[in-house]
Amino acid sequence: MVDIKKIADLWAVCTYDDCQMAGQCLRHRVCRELPERWMQWASVMPSARGADGSCRYFQKDEKVMMARGLKSLYNNVHDRHACHELRTALLQFFGSNGSYYRYYNGERWMNPELQEQVQKILRSYGVEDERPFDEYVEDYDYTVFPMGT
């Protein structure tokens, strides 16, 4: 059963029962499991579907390793100047102080793709820890980052 509280704002569901990938798509399953009292939700539009049956928003209905929290990663950076530069690089990556601090404080989960992007930045500053985030959990990916384009 879907835990609606875990789903990020603007995470789109799929209403297309005729899609060839509906049976293995998390977005389609979530749509089917939403309570009947819900009358509206962000939705995948027809333009997301390709002529070959592909979908730019397809998300496999399987659990992945999610991570959150950036506080402990600074424990592995001993140079104060490098710590400041790393923080600046992460601020630029996340786009704003507010967004950075939501990830830093563990308010937002990071899917594997986002984790890899952050780890590339960390490695460029000498942080080689394979599990640099504060918490890990196997769960469904209800994040909206990176946005489907």
Stockholm file with secondary structure:
# STOCKHOLM 1.0

chainA/1-149         MVDIKKIADLWAVCTYDDCQMAGQCLRHRVCRELPERWMQWASVMPSARGADGSCRYFQKDEKVMMARGLKSLYNNVHDRHACHELRTALLQFFGSNGSYYRYYNGERWMNPELQEQVQKILRSYGVEDERPFDEYVEDYDYTVFPMGT
#=GR chainA/1-149 SS CCCGGGSCTTCCBCCCTTCTTGGGBHHHHHHHHSCTTCCCCCBCCGGGBCTTSCBTTCCBSSCEEEEECCGGGGGGCCCHHHHHHHHHHHHHHHSSHHHHHHHHTTSSCBCHHHHHHHHHHHHHTTCCCSSCSSEEEEECCCCCCSCCC
#=GC SS_cons         CCCGGGSCTTCCBCCCTTCTTGGGBHHHHHHHHSCTTCCCCCBCCGGGBCTTSCBTTCCBSSCEEEEECCGGGGGGCCCHHHHHHHHHHHHHHHSSHHHHHHHHTTSSCBCHHHHHHHHHHHHHTTCCCSSCSSEEEEECCCCCCSCCC
//
